[in-house]
Amino acid sequence: KKYLIYLLESNVVEVVFIGGVVLIMGPELLPVLA
C-alpha cells in the first residue's frame, strides 16, 4: 500500500513538472514530450 502511495505521489510530481515546463517553454514542446 505504501508503494502505491509513493507511485501516485511521484506521478503527480511528474505531471506537475512536465506541466510547468510546458507553461514556461511553450506549447510547441508538446510533440517532443508526447
PyMOL Python script that loads the backbone (N, CA, C, O; Angstrom):
from pymol import cmd

cmd.read_pdbstr("""\
ATOM      1  N   LYS A   1       0.845  -1.208   0.000  1.00  0.00           N
ATOM      2  CA  LYS A   1       0.000   0.000   0.000  1.00  0.00           C
ATOM      3  C   LYS A   1       0.877   1.254   0.000  1.00  0.00           C
ATOM      4  O   LYS A   1       0.561   2.239  -0.667  1.00  0.00           O
ATOM      5  N   LYS A   2       1.965   1.211   0.742  1.00  0.00           N
ATOM      6  CA  LYS A   2       2.866   2.374   0.766  1.00  0.00           C
ATOM      7  C   LYS A   2       3.478   2.607  -0.615  1.00  0.00           C
ATOM      8  O   LYS A   2       3.672   3.746  -1.041  1.00  0.00           O
ATOM      9  N   TYR A   3       3.780   1.493  -1.309  1.00  0.00           N
ATOM     10  CA  TYR A   3       4.365   1.606  -2.641  1.00  0.00           C
ATOM     11  C   TYR A   3       3.405   2.297  -3.598  1.00  0.00           C
ATOM     12  O   TYR A   3       3.811   3.101  -4.437  1.00  0.00           O
ATOM     13  N   LEU A   4       2.107   1.965  -3.454  1.00  0.00           N
ATOM     14  CA  LEU A   4       1.088   2.559  -4.320  1.00  0.00           C
ATOM     15  C   LEU A   4       1.011   4.065  -4.096  1.00  0.00           C
ATOM     16  O   LEU A   4       0.902   4.840  -5.045  1.00  0.00           O
ATOM     17  N   ILE A   5       1.070   4.470  -2.818  1.00  0.00           N
ATOM     18  CA  ILE A   5       1.023   5.903  -2.484  1.00  0.00           C
ATOM     19  C   ILE A   5       2.258   6.602  -3.054  1.00  0.00           C
ATOM     20  O   ILE A   5       2.164   7.708  -3.586  1.00  0.00           O
ATOM     21  N   TYR A   6       3.423   5.944  -2.938  1.00  0.00           N
ATOM     22  CA  TYR A   6       4.660   6.513  -3.472  1.00  0.00           C
ATOM     23  C   TYR A   6       4.556   6.682  -4.983  1.00  0.00           C
ATOM     24  O   TYR A   6       4.965   7.705  -5.533  1.00  0.00           O
ATOM     25  N   LEU A   7       4.005   5.673  -5.647  1.00  0.00           N
ATOM     26  CA  LEU A   7       3.841   5.713  -7.101  1.00  0.00           C
ATOM     27  C   LEU A   7       2.923   6.866  -7.490  1.00  0.00           C
ATOM     28  O   LEU A   7       3.188   7.582  -8.455  1.00  0.00           O
ATOM     29  N   LEU A   8       1.834   7.040  -6.726  1.00  0.00           N
ATOM     30  CA  LEU A   8       0.869   8.099  -7.001  1.00  0.00           C
ATOM     31  C   LEU A   8       1.520   9.468  -6.837  1.00  0.00           C
ATOM     32  O   LEU A   8       1.336  10.354  -7.671  1.00  0.00           O
ATOM     33  N   GLU A   9       2.291   9.637  -5.743  1.00  0.00           N
ATOM     34  CA  GLU A   9       2.926  10.933  -5.474  1.00  0.00           C
ATOM     35  C   GLU A   9       3.953  11.268  -6.543  1.00  0.00           C
ATOM     36  O   GLU A   9       4.011  12.404  -7.015  1.00  0.00           O
ATOM     37  N   SER A  10       4.770  10.283  -6.933  1.00  0.00           N
ATOM     38  CA  SER A  10       5.789  10.531  -7.951  1.00  0.00           C
ATOM     39  C   SER A  10       5.130  10.869  -9.281  1.00  0.00           C
ATOM     40  O   SER A  10       5.653  11.678 -10.047  1.00  0.00           O
ATOM     41  N   ASN A  11       3.985  10.251  -9.558  1.00  0.00           N
ATOM     42  CA  ASN A  11       3.266  10.520 -10.800  1.00  0.00           C
ATOM     43  C   ASN A  11       2.743  11.952 -10.807  1.00  0.00           C
ATOM     44  O   ASN A  11       2.820  12.644 -11.822  1.00  0.00           O
ATOM     45  N   VAL A  12       2.208  12.391  -9.664  1.00  0.00           N
ATOM     46  CA  VAL A  12       1.693  13.762  -9.551  1.00  0.00           C
ATOM     47  C   VAL A  12       2.826  14.754  -9.752  1.00  0.00           C
ATOM     48  O   VAL A  12       2.670  15.747 -10.463  1.00  0.00           O
ATOM     49  N   VAL A  13       3.975  14.486  -9.123  1.00  0.00           N
ATOM     50  CA  VAL A  13       5.130  15.377  -9.255  1.00  0.00           C
ATOM     51  C   VAL A  13       5.570  15.446 -10.712  1.00  0.00           C
ATOM     52  O   VAL A  13       5.906  16.517 -11.219  1.00  0.00           O
ATOM     53  N   GLU A  14       5.565  14.294 -11.379  1.00  0.00           N
ATOM     54  CA  GLU A  14       5.985  14.243 -12.784  1.00  0.00           C
ATOM     55  C   GLU A  14       5.050  15.070 -13.658  1.00  0.00           C
ATOM     56  O   GLU A  14       5.499  15.832 -14.514  1.00  0.00           O
ATOM     57  N   VAL A  15       3.746  14.914 -13.435  1.00  0.00           N
ATOM     58  CA  VAL A  15       2.757  15.652 -14.230  1.00  0.00           C
ATOM     59  C   VAL A  15       2.896  17.154 -13.997  1.00  0.00           C
ATOM     60  O   VAL A  15       2.842  17.942 -14.941  1.00  0.00           O
ATOM     61  N   VAL A  16       3.077  17.548 -12.731  1.00  0.00           N
ATOM     62  CA  VAL A  16       3.220  18.971 -12.396  1.00  0.00           C
ATOM     63  C   VAL A  16       4.496  19.527 -13.025  1.00  0.00           C
ATOM     64  O   VAL A  16       4.502  20.642 -13.547  1.00  0.00           O
ATOM     65  N   PHE A  17       5.582  18.740 -12.973  1.00  0.00           N
ATOM     66  CA  PHE A  17       6.858  19.180 -13.537  1.00  0.00           C
ATOM     67  C   PHE A  17       6.741  19.384 -15.048  1.00  0.00           C
ATOM     68  O   PHE A  17       7.161  20.411 -15.580  1.00  0.00           O
ATOM     69  N   ILE A  18       6.166  18.394 -15.730  1.00  0.00           N
ATOM     70  CA  ILE A  18       6.005  18.494 -17.188  1.00  0.00           C
ATOM     71  C   ILE A  18       5.092  19.665 -17.538  1.00  0.00           C
ATOM     72  O   ILE A  18       5.353  20.405 -18.486  1.00  0.00           O
ATOM     73  N   GLY A  19       4.009  19.826 -16.757  1.00  0.00           N
ATOM     74  CA  GLY A  19       3.091  20.940 -16.989  1.00  0.00           C
ATOM     75  C   GLY A  19       3.792  22.278 -16.831  1.00  0.00           C
ATOM     76  O   GLY A  19       3.571  23.201 -17.615  1.00  0.00           O
ATOM     77  N   GLY A  20       4.641  22.379 -15.810  1.00  0.00           N
ATOM     78  CA  GLY A  20       5.384  23.620 -15.578  1.00  0.00           C
ATOM     79  C   GLY A  20       6.351  23.905 -16.716  1.00  0.00           C
ATOM     80  O   GLY A  20       6.476  25.043 -17.167  1.00  0.00           O
ATOM     81  N   VAL A  21       7.033  22.863 -17.175  1.00  0.00           N
ATOM     82  CA  VAL A  21       7.983  23.033 -18.285  1.00  0.00           C
ATOM     83  C   VAL A  21       7.251  23.504 -19.532  1.00  0.00           C
ATOM     84  O   VAL A  21       7.730  24.388 -20.243  1.00  0.00           O
ATOM     85  N   VAL A  22       6.085  22.912 -19.800  1.00  0.00           N
ATOM     86  CA  VAL A  22       5.300  23.290 -20.981  1.00  0.00           C
ATOM     87  C   VAL A  22       4.854  24.745 -20.863  1.00  0.00           C
ATOM     88  O   VAL A  22       4.885  25.492 -21.841  1.00  0.00           O
ATOM     89  N   LEU A  23       4.434  25.144 -19.649  1.00  0.00           N
ATOM     90  CA  LEU A  23       3.985  26.525 -19.451  1.00  0.00           C
ATOM     91  C   LEU A  23       5.137  27.506 -19.653  1.00  0.00           C
ATOM     92  O   LEU A  23       4.954  28.589 -20.210  1.00  0.00           O
ATOM     93  N   ILE A  24       6.335  27.110 -19.190  1.00  0.00           N
ATOM     94  CA  ILE A  24       7.489  28.019 -19.261  1.00  0.00           C
ATOM     95  C   ILE A  24       8.067  28.059 -20.678  1.00  0.00           C
ATOM     96  O   ILE A  24       8.326  29.133 -21.222  1.00  0.00           O
ATOM     97  N   MET A  25       8.265  26.878 -21.266  1.00  0.00           N
ATOM     98  CA  MET A  25       8.944  26.803 -22.560  1.00  0.00           C
ATOM     99  C   MET A  25       8.001  27.052 -23.732  1.00  0.00           C
ATOM    100  O   MET A  25       8.425  27.514 -24.792  1.00  0.00           O
ATOM    101  N   GLY A  26       6.735  26.747 -23.538  1.00  0.00           N
ATOM    102  CA  GLY A  26       5.772  26.973 -24.607  1.00  0.00           C
ATOM    103  C   GLY A  26       5.174  25.675 -25.120  1.00  0.00           C
ATOM    104  O   GLY A  26       5.805  24.622 -25.029  1.00  0.00           O
ATOM    105  N   PRO A  27       3.958  25.741 -25.660  1.00  0.00           N
ATOM    106  CA  PRO A  27       3.236  24.550 -26.125  1.00  0.00           C
ATOM    107  C   PRO A  27       3.897  23.860 -27.320  1.00  0.00           C
ATOM    108  O   PRO A  27       3.548  22.724 -27.640  1.00  0.00           O
ATOM    109  N   GLU A  28       4.831  24.516 -27.974  1.00  0.00           N
ATOM    110  CA  GLU A  28       5.457  23.898 -29.149  1.00  0.00           C
ATOM    111  C   GLU A  28       6.322  22.704 -28.748  1.00  0.00           C
ATOM    112  O   GLU A  28       6.724  21.914 -29.602  1.00  0.00           O
ATOM    113  N   LEU A  29       6.612  22.571 -27.432  1.00  0.00           N
ATOM    114  CA  LEU A  29       7.411  21.437 -26.967  1.00  0.00           C
ATOM    115  C   LEU A  29       6.564  20.187 -26.771  1.00  0.00           C
ATOM    116  O   LEU A  29       7.106  19.095 -26.594  1.00  0.00           O
ATOM    117  N   LEU A  30       5.249  20.332 -26.799  1.00  0.00           N
ATOM    118  CA  LEU A  30       4.358  19.199 -26.535  1.00  0.00           C
ATOM    119  C   LEU A  30       4.618  17.990 -27.439  1.00  0.00           C
ATOM    120  O   LEU A  30       4.649  16.868 -26.934  1.00  0.00           O
ATOM    121  N   PRO A  31       4.808  18.167 -28.754  1.00  0.00           N
ATOM    122  CA  PRO A  31       5.072  16.998 -29.605  1.00  0.00           C
ATOM    123  C   PRO A  31       6.357  16.273 -29.223  1.00  0.00           C
ATOM    124  O   PRO A  31       6.482  15.072 -29.459  1.00  0.00           O
ATOM    125  N   VAL A  32       7.311  16.988 -28.637  1.00  0.00           N
ATOM    126  CA  VAL A  32       8.574  16.357 -28.232  1.00  0.00           C
ATOM    127  C   VAL A  32       8.343  15.456 -27.030  1.00  0.00           C
ATOM    128  O   VAL A  32       8.915  14.369 -26.947  1.00  0.00           O
ATOM    129  N   LEU A  33       7.499  15.908 -26.088  1.00  0.00           N
ATOM    130  CA  LEU A  33       7.250  15.140 -24.865  1.00  0.00           C
ATOM    131  C   LEU A  33       6.289  13.986 -25.110  1.00  0.00           C
ATOM    132  O   LEU A  33       6.344  12.967 -24.422  1.00  0.00           O
ATOM    133  N   ALA A  34       5.410  14.147 -26.089  1.00  0.00           N
ATOM    134  CA  ALA A  34       4.371  13.134 -26.317  1.00  0.00           C
ATOM    135  C   ALA A  34       4.973  11.829 -26.850  1.00  0.00           C
ATOM    136  O   ALA A  34       4.243  10.869 -27.098  1.00  0.00           O
TER     137      ALA A  34
END
""", "prot")
cmd.dss("prot")
cmd.show_as("cartoon", "prot")
cmd.util.cbc("prot")
cmd.orient("prot")
